[in-house]
Amino acid sequence: MKYPELQELGVEVMAASVDSHFSHRVWQETELSKMVDGGVPYPILSDPGGSIGRAYGVYDPVALVNIRGRFIIDPEGIIQAMEVLSPPVGRNPAELIRQIKAYQHHQKTGEVMPSGWQPGKPTLTPGPELVGHVWEHWSVDDD
């Protein structure tokens, strides 16, 4: 569980589904508590009717469910990243954390992170002098 690492980054986590809070409680007690000691430590919101899912573009009106997705929302409330996957493929918490660190680094420095960037690796400083010269600062081998 990566929740402690997300907390250290100052990230708030919440989940939402169309299921009732009663269903969430059963899910916590019968499943999640067996995977994570005490169940997931963040709120699971009940979204009957899918209004939250509709707002984020993940509500499926045929199946009447919110499709699994994750959203990185910055302190100003702007969605910086989103990932929506169909049920057969799970999400990657390490990639989520990498992206959060990259966005936080950008907010502090204005630098941009190339593909596959990891903390401590080279960044790019945007500007006209970079145009046509990215190859001098980064290559696909760095990814």
C-alpha positions, 0 to 999 in steps of 0.5 A: 500500500502506497498510502503512507508515501502519498501522505508524505507527499501531501496528497489527499486520496479518496475513492468513489463508486456508485455503491452505497456506504453500506456496500463499502463497509462490507467491502472494507470488512470482507475484502479490503481488510484482508488485503490491507491491515484495517482496510483502506485508510482513505474515504470511499465516497458513495456516488449513487446515480453517478454524479461524481463519475459523470463530472469526471467522465467515467460514469457508464450509463449502460452498466450504471457504474463508475469505470475505474480511473485515477485523477491527479488534481493540483492544489488549484483544483485543476486536473493535471493527469487522469488514467482510466482503465478497463477492469482487466488491467490494474493501475500502477501506484509507482507510476502515480507517485512518479507523476505526482513527484514530477508535477510537484517538482514542476510547481516548485521549479517551472522545469518540465520532466521528460518521458520516464523522469525520476527524481534526481534525473535531468529535467528540461527548462522550457523556453525558445532556446530549447526548441530544436535542441531537446536532443542535446539534453535528453534522449530516449535512452534516458527513459 
